[in-house]
Amino acid sequence: MEELDPRRARTFGARAEDYERWRPSYPPDAVAWLVPPGAARVADVGAGTGKLTGPLLALGLEVVAVEPDPAMLAVLSREHPAAVPQLAGAEALPIPDASVDAVLAGQAWHWFSHERALAEVRRVLRPGGSA
């Protein structure tokens, strides 16, 4: 099993405000394509400042935004107060078993320990859910 330096997940926190200001969001049509039909509750893992969280909320979804960096999560919470913020990594999702319709990760997958993250994704997805 690969081991990642946990500091990697908090690389951008010192620049969270710049990240929010300058990094583009995702096209709404692309985000809508990612979400399975009938989805109501989704997880945005490695959510950063909420670049994916925002378009998911705009679709009317309940979004659990999971982010390991407190500074990034603080910006996300300010920018997207309707999201359910969770300070955690992908390897230990603070989400109940079988409780989300989709697990999404914008551009964060390379920060995760893949085997552990996949086990968590399988655990939190509802039957028929999508990742």
N, CA, C and O atoms as CSV, one atom per row, in Angstrom:
chain,resi,resn,atom,element,x,y,z
A,1,MET,N,N,0.856,-1.172,0.000
A,1,MET,CA,C,0.000,0.000,0.000
A,1,MET,C,C,0.901,1.233,0.000
A,1,MET,O,O,1.832,1.330,0.800
A,2,GLU,N,N,0.625,2.157,-0.885
A,2,GLU,CA,C,1.445,3.359,-0.959
A,2,GLU,C,C,1.190,4.276,0.240
A,2,GLU,O,O,0.072,4.358,0.748
A,3,GLU,N,N,2.209,4.939,0.666
A,3,GLU,CA,C,2.094,5.909,1.748
A,3,GLU,C,C,2.483,7.275,1.212
A,3,GLU,O,O,3.537,7.432,0.595
A,4,LEU,N,N,1.645,8.243,1.444
A,4,LEU,CA,C,1.905,9.609,1.007
A,4,LEU,C,C,2.223,10.472,2.211
A,4,LEU,O,O,1.710,10.248,3.308
A,5,ASP,N,N,3.057,11.437,1.999
A,5,ASP,CA,C,3.371,12.396,3.050
A,5,ASP,C,C,2.113,13.236,3.302
A,5,ASP,O,O,1.657,13.925,2.389
A,6,PRO,N,N,1.539,13.200,4.514
A,6,PRO,CA,C,0.288,13.931,4.770
A,6,PRO,C,C,0.413,15.441,4.593
A,6,PRO,O,O,-0.595,16.130,4.441
A,7,ARG,N,N,1.616,15.952,4.612
A,7,ARG,CA,C,1.803,17.397,4.386
A,7,ARG,C,C,1.450,17.794,2.963
A,7,ARG,O,O,1.120,18.952,2.707
A,8,ARG,N,N,1.516,16.840,2.029
A,8,ARG,CA,C,1.181,17.134,0.632
A,8,ARG,C,C,-0.244,17.646,0.501
A,8,ARG,O,O,-0.517,18.523,-0.320
A,9,ALA,N,N,-1.143,17.113,1.294
A,9,ALA,CA,C,-2.559,17.490,1.203
A,9,ALA,C,C,-2.804,18.915,1.692
A,9,ALA,O,O,-3.877,19.471,1.455
A,10,ARG,N,N,-1.839,19.501,2.359
A,10,ARG,CA,C,-2.007,20.859,2.890
A,10,ARG,C,C,-1.064,21.854,2.214
A,10,ARG,O,O,-0.752,22.904,2.775
A,11,THR,N,N,-0.619,21.518,1.019
A,11,THR,CA,C,0.345,22.338,0.293
A,11,THR,C,C,-0.174,23.737,-0.012
A,11,THR,O,O,0.584,24.702,0.079
A,12,PHE,N,N,-1.439,23.869,-0.369
A,12,PHE,CA,C,-1.965,25.136,-0.854
A,12,PHE,C,C,-2.595,26.001,0.224
A,12,PHE,O,O,-2.974,27.139,-0.054
A,13,GLY,N,N,-2.718,25.503,1.431
A,13,GLY,CA,C,-3.418,26.242,2.473
A,13,GLY,C,C,-2.895,27.640,2.721
A,13,GLY,O,O,-3.679,28.553,2.981
A,14,ALA,N,N,-1.596,27.826,2.648
A,14,ALA,CA,C,-1.023,29.156,2.865
A,14,ALA,C,C,-1.441,30.133,1.773
A,14,ALA,O,O,-1.348,31.348,1.950
A,15,ARG,N,N,-1.895,29.606,0.656
A,15,ARG,CA,C,-2.312,30.460,-0.465
A,15,ARG,C,C,-3.791,30.259,-0.798
A,15,ARG,O,O,-4.195,30.428,-1.948
A,16,ALA,N,N,-4.591,29.903,0.191
A,16,ALA,CA,C,-6.003,29.579,-0.046
A,16,ALA,C,C,-6.771,30.732,-0.678
A,16,ALA,O,O,-7.575,30.516,-1.585
A,17,GLU,N,N,-6.535,31.945,-0.213
A,17,GLU,CA,C,-7.260,33.096,-0.785
A,17,GLU,C,C,-6.887,33.308,-2.248
A,17,GLU,O,O,-7.757,33.598,-3.070
A,18,ASP,N,N,-5.608,33.168,-2.583
A,18,ASP,CA,C,-5.179,33.289,-3.985
A,18,ASP,C,C,-5.760,32.163,-4.827
A,18,ASP,O,O,-6.185,32.379,-5.962
A,19,TYR,N,N,-5.773,30.975,-4.269
A,19,TYR,CA,C,-6.328,29.818,-4.965
A,19,TYR,C,C,-7.789,30.087,-5.323
A,19,TYR,O,O,-8.219,29.845,-6.451
A,20,GLU,N,N,-8.533,30.585,-4.360
A,20,GLU,CA,C,-9.944,30.885,-4.610
A,20,GLU,C,C,-10.099,31.988,-5.655
A,20,GLU,O,O,-10.971,31.916,-6.520
A,21,ARG,N,N,-9.269,32.980,-5.569
A,21,ARG,CA,C,-9.404,34.126,-6.469
A,21,ARG,C,C,-9.028,33.794,-7.914
A,21,ARG,O,O,-9.697,34.250,-8.842
A,22,TRP,N,N,-7.982,33.018,-8.115
A,22,TRP,CA,C,-7.425,32.864,-9.456
A,22,TRP,C,C,-7.739,31.529,-10.137
A,22,TRP,O,O,-7.708,31.453,-11.365
A,23,ARG,N,N,-8.028,30.516,-9.401
A,23,ARG,CA,C,-8.286,29.212,-10.040
A,23,ARG,C,C,-9.699,29.188,-10.604
A,23,ARG,O,O,-10.646,29.556,-9.910
A,24,PRO,N,N,-9.853,28.762,-11.845
A,24,PRO,CA,C,-11.196,28.736,-12.442
A,24,PRO,C,C,-12.038,27.604,-11.864
A,24,PRO,O,O,-11.527,26.644,-11.288
A,25,SER,N,N,-13.336,27.753,-12.040
A,25,SER,CA,C,-14.281,26.727,-11.630
A,25,SER,C,C,-14.453,25.741,-12.779
A,25,SER,O,O,-13.718,25.787,-13.765
A,26,TYR,N,N,-15.416,24.864,-12.644
A,26,TYR,CA,C,-15.704,23.863,-13.661
A,26,TYR,C,C,-16.944,24.267,-14.440
A,26,TYR,O,O,-17.851,24.875,-13.871
A,27,PRO,N,N,-17.008,23.944,-15.731
A,27,PRO,CA,C,-18.193,24.276,-16.529
A,27,PRO,C,C,-19.432,23.549,-15.991
A,27,PRO,O,O,-19.391,22.340,-15.761
A,28,PRO,N,N,-20.515,24.275,-15.796
A,28,PRO,CA,C,-21.734,23.656,-15.251
A,28,PRO,C,C,-22.203,22.429,-16.010
A,28,PRO,O,O,-22.634,21.458,-15.387
A,29,ASP,N,N,-22.131,22.438,-17.349
A,29,ASP,CA,C,-22.575,21.285,-18.127
A,29,ASP,C,C,-21.714,20.059,-17.848
A,29,ASP,O,O,-22.224,18.940,-17.800
A,30,ALA,N,N,-20.423,20.260,-17.666
A,30,ALA,CA,C,-19.521,19.143,-17.366
A,30,ALA,C,C,-19.834,18.566,-15.984
A,30,ALA,O,O,-19.829,17.349,-15.798
A,31,VAL,N,N,-20.102,19.436,-15.029
A,31,VAL,CA,C,-20.429,18.981,-13.676
A,31,VAL,C,C,-21.751,18.214,-13.689
A,31,VAL,O,O,-21.865,17.163,-13.057
A,32,ALA,N,N,-22.738,18.728,-14.398
A,32,ALA,CA,C,-24.033,18.044,-14.483
A,32,ALA,C,C,-23.872,16.657,-15.101
A,32,ALA,O,O,-24.560,15.718,-14.701
A,33,TRP,N,N,-22.975,16.522,-16.068
A,33,TRP,CA,C,-22.727,15.237,-16.722
A,33,TRP,C,C,-22.150,14.216,-15.734
A,33,TRP,O,O,-22.419,13.020,-15.850
A,34,LEU,N,N,-21.363,14.686,-14.770
A,34,LEU,CA,C,-20.725,13.799,-13.789
A,34,LEU,C,C,-21.701,13.202,-12.783
A,34,LEU,O,O,-21.461,12.119,-12.250
A,35,VAL,N,N,-22.785,13.897,-12.525
A,35,VAL,CA,C,-23.704,13.508,-11.458
A,35,VAL,C,C,-24.716,12.489,-11.989
A,35,VAL,O,O,-25.365,12.729,-13.007
A,36,PRO,N,N,-24.848,11.354,-11.301
A,36,PRO,CA,C,-25.802,10.350,-11.782
A,36,PRO,C,C,-27.242,10.840,-11.669
A,36,PRO,O,O,-27.560,11.622,-10.774
A,37,PRO,N,N,-28.108,10.390,-12.564
A,37,PRO,CA,C,-29.524,10.779,-12.498
A,37,PRO,C,C,-30.128,10.409,-11.143
A,37,PRO,O,O,-29.870,9.333,-10.602
A,38,GLY,N,N,-30.922,11.311,-10.618
A,38,GLY,CA,C,-31.599,11.065,-9.352
A,38,GLY,C,C,-30.751,11.304,-8.114
A,38,GLY,O,O,-31.224,11.101,-6.996
A,39,ALA,N,N,-29.506,11.730,-8.294
A,39,ALA,CA,C,-28.638,11.978,-7.137
A,39,ALA,C,C,-29.189,13.124,-6.298
A,39,ALA,O,O,-29.737,14.089,-6.832
A,40,ALA,N,N,-29.041,13.011,-4.990
A,40,ALA,CA,C,-29.470,14.062,-4.062
A,40,ALA,C,C,-28.326,14.512,-3.168
A,40,ALA,O,O,-28.218,15.695,-2.846
A,41,ARG,N,N,-27.472,13.578,-2.765
A,41,ARG,CA,C,-26.379,13.874,-1.817
A,41,ARG,C,C,-25.076,13.337,-2.402
A,41,ARG,O,O,-24.977,12.160,-2.747
A,42,VAL,N,N,-24.084,14.210,-2.509
A,42,VAL,CA,C,-22.803,13.824,-3.090
A,42,VAL,C,C,-21.662,14.280,-2.192
A,42,VAL,O,O,-21.824,15.170,-1.357
A,43,ALA,N,N,-20.505,13.654,-2.382
A,43,ALA,CA,C,-19.297,14.064,-1.673
A,43,ALA,C,C,-18.321,14.663,-2.673
A,43,ALA,O,O,-18.077,14.094,-3.737
A,44,ASP,N,N,-17.767,15.817,-2.322
A,44,ASP,CA,C,-16.680,16.441,-3.072
A,44,ASP,C,C,-15.436,16.220,-2.214
A,44,ASP,O,O,-15.266,16.877,-1.186
A,45,VAL,N,N,-14.576,15.311,-2.626
A,45,VAL,CA,C,-13.418,14.917,-1.834
A,45,VAL,C,C,-12.176,15.635,-2.350
A,45,VAL,O,O,-11.920,15.672,-3.553
A,46,GLY,N,N,-11.412,16.201,-1.424
A,46,GLY,CA,C,-10.299,17.059,-1.812
A,46,GLY,C,C,-10.870,18.353,-2.357
A,46,GLY,O,O,-10.410,18.875,-3.373
A,47,ALA,N,N,-11.873,18.859,-1.670
A,47,ALA,CA,C,-12.708,19.953,-2.178
A,47,ALA,C,C,-12.005,21.300,-2.282
A,47,ALA,O,O,-12.510,22.193,-2.964
A,48,GLY,N,N,-10.868,21.478,-1.637
A,48,GLY,CA,C,-10.163,22.753,-1.730
A,48,GLY,C,C,-11.026,23.906,-1.259
A,48,GLY,O,O,-11.623,23.854,-0.184
A,49,THR,N,N,-11.085,24.943,-2.074
A,49,THR,CA,C,-11.899,26.110,-1.732
A,49,THR,C,C,-13.312,26.018,-2.290
A,49,THR,O,O,-14.107,26.945,-2.133
A,50,GLY,N,N,-13.627,24.895,-2.946
A,50,GLY,CA,C,-15.000,24.680,-3.413
A,50,GLY,C,C,-15.242,24.925,-4.877
A,50,GLY,O,O,-16.370,25.222,-5.269
A,51,LYS,N,N,-14.220,24.809,-5.700
A,51,LYS,CA,C,-14.404,25.048,-7.137
A,51,LYS,C,C,-15.378,24.057,-7.769
A,51,LYS,O,O,-16.077,24.404,-8.721
A,52,LEU,N,N,-15.433,22.835,-7.258
A,52,LEU,CA,C,-16.424,21.863,-7.715
A,52,LEU,C,C,-17.675,21.918,-6.842
A,52,LEU,O,O,-18.782,21.695,-7.332
A,53,THR,N,N,-17.510,22.207,-5.576
A,53,THR,CA,C,-18.639,22.283,-4.651
A,53,THR,C,C,-19.698,23.274,-5.136
A,53,THR,O,O,-20.890,22.969,-5.106
A,54,GLY,N,N,-19.275,24.446,-5.579
A,54,GLY,CA,C,-20.211,25.481,-6.029
A,54,GLY,C,C,-21.134,25.015,-7.140
A,54,GLY,O,O,-22.352,25.134,-7.011
A,55,PRO,N,N,-20.584,24.483,-8.239
A,55,PRO,CA,C,-21.465,23.991,-9.303
A,55,PRO,C,C,-22.351,22.819,-8.867
A,55,PRO,O,O,-23.465,22.671,-9.367
A,56,LEU,N,N,-21.869,21.994,-7.947
A,56,LEU,CA,C,-22.713,20.908,-7.437
A,56,LEU,C,C,-23.884,21.467,-6.640
A,56,LEU,O,O,-25.014,20.997,-6.774
A,57,LEU,N,N,-23.615,22.463,-5.816
A,57,LEU,CA,C,-24.697,23.113,-5.070
A,57,LEU,C,C,-25.697,23.772,-6.016
A,57,LEU,O,O,-26.902,23.745,-5.768
A,58,ALA,N,N,-25.200,24.358,-7.092
A,58,ALA,CA,C,-26.072,25.021,-8.067
A,58,ALA,C,C,-27.029,24.036,-8.735
A,58,ALA,O,O,-28.077,24.431,-9.246
A,59,LEU,N,N,-26.669,22.759,-8.728
A,59,LEU,CA,C,-27.560,21.724,-9.268
A,59,LEU,C,C,-28.631,21.306,-8.268
A,59,LEU,O,O,-29.476,20.465,-8.574
A,60,GLY,N,N,-28.597,21.891,-7.075
A,60,GLY,CA,C,-29.584,21.566,-6.055
A,60,GLY,C,C,-29.211,20.367,-5.203
A,60,GLY,O,O,-30.066,19.811,-4.514
A,61,LEU,N,N,-27.963,19.963,-5.238
A,61,LEU,CA,C,-27.505,18.803,-4.480
A,61,LEU,C,C,-27.070,19.185,-3.076
A,61,LEU,O,O,-26.619,20.306,-2.842
A,62,GLU,N,N,-27.205,18.258,-2.150
A,62,GLU,CA,C,-26.550,18.396,-0.854
A,62,GLU,C,C,-25.111,17.943,-1.065
A,62,GLU,O,O,-24.866,16.849,-1.573
A,63,VAL,N,N,-24.166,18.783,-0.675
A,63,VAL,CA,C,-22.756,18.486,-0.919
A,63,VAL,C,C,-22.002,18.391,0.400
A,63,VAL,O,O,-21.988,19.333,1.193
A,64,VAL,N,N,-21.381,17.246,0.619
A,64,VAL,CA,C,-20.461,17.060,1.727
A,64,VAL,C,C,-19.080,17.361,1.152
A,64,VAL,O,O,-18.562,16.605,0.330
A,65,ALA,N,N,-18.494,18.464,1.590
A,65,ALA,CA,C,-17.201,18.918,1.069
A,65,ALA,C,C,-16.104,18.487,2.032
A,65,ALA,O,O,-15.996,19.009,3.141
A,66,VAL,N,N,-15.292,17.530,1.596
A,66,VAL,CA,C,-14.246,16.961,2.436
A,66,VAL,C,C,-12.902,17.523,1.993
A,66,VAL,O,O,-12.513,17.395,0.832
A,67,GLU,N,N,-12.197,18.149,2.939
A,67,GLU,CA,C,-10.918,18.801,2.627
A,67,GLU,C,C,-9.993,18.676,3.835
A,67,GLU,O,O,-10.414,18.967,4.955
A,68,PRO,N,N,-8.734,18.248,3.637
A,68,PRO,CA,C,-7.826,18.076,4.766
A,68,PRO,C,C,-7.126,19.346,5.240
A,68,PRO,O,O,-6.529,19.355,6.317
A,69,ASP,N,N,-7.191,20.407,4.459
A,69,ASP,CA,C,-6.484,21.635,4.827
A,69,ASP,C,C,-7.452,22.623,5.472
A,69,ASP,O,O,-8.402,23.061,4.824
A,70,PRO,N,N,-7.229,22.983,6.736
A,70,PRO,CA,C,-8.169,23.885,7.418
A,70,PRO,C,C,-8.309,25.243,6.740
A,70,PRO,O,O,-9.404,25.806,6.731
A,71,ALA,N,N,-7.241,25.783,6.175
A,71,ALA,CA,C,-7.320,27.092,5.519
A,71,ALA,C,C,-8.167,27.017,4.250
A,71,ALA,O,O,-8.965,27.914,3.977
A,72,MET,N,N,-7.993,25.958,3.488
A,72,MET,CA,C,-8.799,25.787,2.280
A,72,MET,C,C,-10.273,25.588,2.654
A,72,MET,O,O,-11.163,26.158,2.024
A,73,LEU,N,N,-10.518,24.772,3.684
A,73,LEU,CA,C,-11.889,24.514,4.113
A,73,LEU,C,C,-12.563,25.772,4.652
A,73,LEU,O,O,-13.773,25.941,4.500
A,74,ALA,N,N,-11.792,26.647,5.275
A,74,ALA,CA,C,-12.356,27.906,5.779
A,74,ALA,C,C,-12.847,28.769,4.618
A,74,ALA,O,O,-13.917,29.371,4.702
A,75,VAL,N,N,-12.077,28.830,3.547
A,75,VAL,CA,C,-12.506,29.596,2.373
A,75,VAL,C,C,-13.737,28.940,1.757
A,75,VAL,O,O,-14.695,29.630,1.407
A,76,LEU,N,N,-13.723,27.622,1.621
A,76,LEU,CA,C,-14.879,26.913,1.081
A,76,LEU,C,C,-16.125,27.225,1.902
A,76,LEU,O,O,-17.179,27.523,1.341
A,77,SER,N,N,-16.013,27.159,3.209
A,77,SER,CA,C,-17.172,27.407,4.081
A,77,SER,C,C,-17.705,28.823,3.921
A,77,SER,O,O,-18.916,29.040,3.960
A,78,ARG,N,N,-16.827,29.766,3.743
A,78,ARG,CA,C,-17.247,31.158,3.535
A,78,ARG,C,C,-17.920,31.333,2.180
A,78,ARG,O,O,-18.956,31.991,2.079
A,79,GLU,N,N,-17.337,30.747,1.143
A,79,GLU,CA,C,-17.841,30.919,-0.219
A,79,GLU,C,C,-19.087,30.083,-0.501
A,79,GLU,O,O,-19.917,30.462,-1.328
A,80,HIS,N,N,-19.220,28.948,0.186
A,80,HIS,CA,C,-20.317,28.011,-0.084
A,80,HIS,C,C,-20.931,27.542,1.233
A,80,HIS,O,O,-20.782,26.378,1.606
A,81,PRO,N,N,-21.619,28.439,1.937
A,81,PRO,CA,C,-22.143,28.093,3.260
A,81,PRO,C,C,-23.189,26.969,3.243
A,81,PRO,O,O,-23.467,26.384,4.290
A,82,ALA,N,N,-23.763,26.661,2.102
A,82,ALA,CA,C,-24.743,25.580,2.039
A,82,ALA,C,C,-24.087,24.199,2.046
A,82,ALA,O,O,-24.761,23.199,2.292
A,83,ALA,N,N,-22.793,24.134,1.781
A,83,ALA,CA,C,-22.092,22.852,1.803
A,83,ALA,C,C,-21.930,22.371,3.242
A,83,ALA,O,O,-21.951,23.164,4.183
A,84,VAL,N,N,-21.769,21.079,3.392
A,84,VAL,CA,C,-21.496,20.467,4.690
A,84,VAL,C,C,-19.984,20.250,4.749
A,84,VAL,O,O,-19.488,19.279,4.177
A,85,PRO,N,N,-19.244,21.124,5.422
A,85,PRO,CA,C,-17.785,21.009,5.424
A,85,PRO,C,C,-17.304,19.936,6.390
A,85,PRO,O,O,-17.825,19.791,7.496
A,86,GLN,N,N,-16.302,19.188,5.948
A,86,GLN,CA,C,-15.704,18.144,6.777
A,86,GLN,C,C,-14.189,18.227,6.630
A,86,GLN,O,O,-13.661,18.135,5.522
A,87,LEU,N,N,-13.496,18.399,7.742
A,87,LEU,CA,C,-12.041,18.456,7.742
A,87,LEU,C,C,-11.500,17.031,7.829
A,87,LEU,O,O,-11.483,16.433,8.905
A,88,ALA,N,N,-11.062,16.498,6.705
A,88,ALA,CA,C,-10.571,15.122,6.656
A,88,ALA,C,C,-9.945,14.867,5.293
A,88,ALA,O,O,-10.100,15.651,4.357
A,89,GLY,N,N,-9.241,13.760,5.209
A,89,GLY,CA,C,-8.689,13.308,3.945
A,89,GLY,C,C,-9.549,12.220,3.330
A,89,GLY,O,O,-10.491,11.725,3.950
A,90,ALA,N,N,-9.215,11.860,2.112
A,90,ALA,CA,C,-9.979,10.845,1.379
A,90,ALA,C,C,-9.824,9.456,1.973
A,90,ALA,O,O,-10.630,8.567,1.700
A,91,GLU,N,N,-8.803,9.268,2.773
A,91,GLU,CA,C,-8.515,7.943,3.319
A,91,GLU,C,C,-9.328,7.624,4.571
A,91,GLU,O,O,-9.307,6.491,5.051
A,92,ALA,N,N,-10.032,8.599,5.094
A,92,ALA,CA,C,-10.885,8.408,6.281
A,92,ALA,C,C,-12.059,9.375,6.179
A,92,ALA,O,O,-12.117,10.367,6.906
A,93,LEU,N,N,-12.980,9.089,5.288
A,93,LEU,CA,C,-14.101,9.993,5.032
A,93,LEU,C,C,-15.064,10.020,6.221
A,93,LEU,O,O,-15.516,8.971,6.679
A,94,PRO,N,N,-15.376,11.215,6.718
A,94,PRO,CA,C,-16.325,11.351,7.830
A,94,PRO,C,C,-17.763,11.354,7.328
A,94,PRO,O,O,-18.530,12.283,7.579
A,95,ILE,N,N,-18.099,10.300,6.621
A,95,ILE,CA,C,-19.399,10.156,5.966
A,95,ILE,C,C,-19.922,8.769,6.332
A,95,ILE,O,O,-19.170,7.796,6.266
A,96,PRO,N,N,-21.198,8.657,6.718
A,96,PRO,CA,C,-21.748,7.342,7.057
A,96,PRO,C,C,-21.722,6.373,5.873
A,96,PRO,O,O,-21.701,6.788,4.714
A,97,ASP,N,N,-21.724,5.107,6.180
A,97,ASP,CA,C,-21.775,4.061,5.163
A,97,ASP,C,C,-22.995,4.249,4.262
A,97,ASP,O,O,-24.076,4.622,4.719
A,98,ALA,N,N,-22.793,3.984,2.986
A,98,ALA,CA,C,-23.880,3.955,1.994
A,98,ALA,C,C,-24.791,5.171,2.083
A,98,ALA,O,O,-26.014,5.032,2.116
A,99,SER,N,N,-24.197,6.371,2.123
A,99,SER,CA,C,-25.023,7.567,2.339
A,99,SER,C,C,-24.904,8.642,1.262
A,99,SER,O,O,-25.568,9.674,1.363
A,100,VAL,N,N,-24.083,8.434,0.237
A,100,VAL,CA,C,-23.995,9.413,-0.845
A,100,VAL,C,C,-24.213,8.730,-2.187
A,100,VAL,O,O,-23.898,7.553,-2.366
A,101,ASP,N,N,-24.757,9.494,-3.122
A,101,ASP,CA,C,-25.062,8.981,-4.453
A,101,ASP,C,C,-23.865,9.035,-5.385
A,101,ASP,O,O,-23.810,8.298,-6.370
A,102,ALA,N,N,-22.906,9.900,-5.083
A,102,ALA,CA,C,-21.699,10.008,-5.903
A,102,ALA,C,C,-20.568,10.561,-5.049
A,102,ALA,O,O,-20.784,11.344,-4.124
A,103,VAL,N,N,-19.365,10.133,-5.383
A,103,VAL,CA,C,-18.150,10.684,-4.788
A,103,VAL,C,C,-17.336,11.263,-5.931
A,103,VAL,O,O,-16.976,10.559,-6.875
A,104,LEU,N,N,-17.055,12.543,-5.836
A,104,LEU,CA,C,-16.339,13.249,-6.895
A,104,LEU,C,C,-15.065,13.864,-6.338
A,104,LEU,O,O,-14.994,14.225,-5.164
A,105,ALA,N,N,-14.066,13.976,-7.195
A,105,ALA,CA,C,-12.817,14.647,-6.836
A,105,ALA,C,C,-12.388,15.449,-8.057
A,105,ALA,O,O,-12.025,14.879,-9.087
A,106,GLY,N,N,-12.429,16.762,-7.941
A,106,GLY,CA,C,-12.112,17.624,-9.081
A,106,GLY,C,C,-10.739,17.345,-9.658
A,106,GLY,O,O,-10.625,16.700,-10.700
A,107,GLN,N,N,-9.717,17.811,-9.010
A,107,GLN,CA,C,-8.342,17.596,-9.457
A,107,GLN,C,C,-7.481,17.228,-8.260
A,107,GLN,O,O,-6.376,17.746,-8.097
A,108,ALA,N,N,-7.988,16.336,-7.430
A,108,ALA,CA,C,-7.296,16.023,-6.186
A,108,ALA,C,C,-6.852,14.569,-6.079
A,108,ALA,O,O,-6.123,14.224,-5.149
A,109,TRP,N,N,-7.264,13.715,-6.995
A,109,TRP,CA,C,-7.013,12.291,-6.827
A,109,TRP,C,C,-5.528,11.977,-6.604
A,109,TRP,O,O,-5.203,11.057,-5.854
A,110,HIS,N,N,-4.644,12.712,-7.231
A,110,HIS,CA,C,-3.207,12.445,-7.089
A,110,HIS,C,C,-2.688,12.711,-5.670
A,110,HIS,O,O,-1.575,12.301,-5.343
A,111,TRP,N,N,-3.467,13.385,-4.828
A,111,TRP,CA,C,-3.067,13.647,-3.446
A,111,TRP,C,C,-3.430,12.487,-2.520
A,111,TRP,O,O,-2.975,12.457,-1.376
A,112,PHE,N,N,-4.229,11.540,-2.980
A,112,PHE,CA,C,-4.774,10.494,-2.120
A,112,PHE,C,C,-3.923,9.231,-2.159
A,112,PHE,O,O,-3.258,8.943,-3.155
A,113,SER,N,N,-3.955,8.487,-1.065
A,113,SER,CA,C,-3.468,7.115,-1.046
A,113,SER,C,C,-4.575,6.302,-1.721
A,113,SER,O,O,-5.630,6.078,-1.127
A,114,HIS,N,N,-4.340,5.864,-2.947
A,114,HIS,CA,C,-5.410,5.349,-3.789
A,114,HIS,C,C,-6.129,4.139,-3.201
A,114,HIS,O,O,-7.360,4.101,-3.221
A,115,GLU,N,N,-5.417,3.165,-2.688
A,115,GLU,CA,C,-6.081,1.975,-2.146
A,115,GLU,C,C,-6.992,2.331,-0.980
A,115,GLU,O,O,-8.128,1.861,-0.913
A,116,ARG,N,N,-6.507,3.148,-0.070
A,116,ARG,CA,C,-7.310,3.522,1.096
A,116,ARG,C,C,-8.482,4.402,0.690
A,116,ARG,O,O,-9.588,4.244,1.206
A,117,ALA,N,N,-8.244,5.328,-0.234
A,117,ALA,CA,C,-9.327,6.202,-0.690
A,117,ALA,C,C,-10.409,5.400,-1.407
A,117,ALA,O,O,-11.597,5.645,-1.198
A,118,LEU,N,N,-10.018,4.452,-2.243
A,118,LEU,CA,C,-11.012,3.634,-2.946
A,118,LEU,C,C,-11.856,2.820,-1.976
A,118,LEU,O,O,-13.059,2.660,-2.178
A,119,ALA,N,N,-11.232,2.309,-0.931
A,119,ALA,CA,C,-11.996,1.560,0.076
A,119,ALA,C,C,-13.037,2.469,0.735
A,119,ALA,O,O,-14.162,2.042,0.997
A,120,GLU,N,N,-12.663,3.708,1.000
A,120,GLU,CA,C,-13.596,4.650,1.603
A,120,GLU,C,C,-14.711,5.032,0.629
A,120,GLU,O,O,-15.868,5.158,1.029
A,121,VAL,N,N,-14.373,5.213,-0.626
A,121,VAL,CA,C,-15.389,5.533,-1.638
A,121,VAL,C,C,-16.409,4.403,-1.707
A,121,VAL,O,O,-17.615,4.650,-1.708
A,122,ARG,N,N,-15.929,3.170,-1.764
A,122,ARG,CA,C,-16.852,2.027,-1.806
A,122,ARG,C,C,-17.739,2.004,-0.557
A,122,ARG,O,O,-18.926,1.691,-0.644
A,123,ARG,N,N,-17.177,2.330,0.580
A,123,ARG,CA,C,-17.931,2.290,1.839
A,123,ARG,C,C,-19.055,3.321,1.876
A,123,ARG,O,O,-20.155,3.011,2.332
A,124,VAL,N,N,-18.798,4.550,1.402
A,124,VAL,CA,C,-19.783,5.628,1.570
A,124,VAL,C,C,-20.811,5.686,0.446
A,124,VAL,O,O,-21.856,6.317,0.604
A,125,LEU,N,N,-20.535,5.039,-0.686
A,125,LEU,CA,C,-21.494,5.071,-1.800
A,125,LEU,C,C,-22.728,4.227,-1.512
A,125,LEU,O,O,-22.636,3.123,-0.976
A,126,ARG,N,N,-23.877,4.765,-1.877
A,126,ARG,CA,C,-25.117,3.997,-1.831
A,126,ARG,C,C,-25.067,2.948,-2.931
A,126,ARG,O,O,-24.345,3.124,-3.912
A,127,PRO,N,N,-25.819,1.858,-2.788
A,127,PRO,CA,C,-25.897,0.894,-3.884
A,127,PRO,C,C,-26.327,1.604,-5.171
A,127,PRO,O,O,-27.289,2.372,-5.178
A,128,GLY,N,N,-25.614,1.339,-6.237
A,128,GLY,CA,C,-25.895,1.981,-7.513
A,128,GLY,C,C,-25.266,3.356,-7.647
A,128,GLY,O,O,-25.447,4.020,-8.668
A,129,GLY,N,N,-24.520,3.799,-6.621
A,129,GLY,CA,C,-23.876,5.109,-6.660
A,129,GLY,C,C,-22.747,5.154,-7.673
A,129,GLY,O,O,-22.396,4.139,-8.275
A,130,SER,N,N,-22.188,6.332,-7.854
A,130,SER,CA,C,-21.194,6.559,-8.885
A,130,SER,C,C,-19.968,7.261,-8.316
A,130,SER,O,O,-20.076,8.124,-7.445
A,131,ALA,N,N,-18.813,6.878,-8.819
A,131,ALA,CA,C,-17.567,7.543,-8.420
A,131,ALA,C,C,-16.760,7.866,-9.648
A,131,ALA,O,O,-15.671,8.430,-9.540
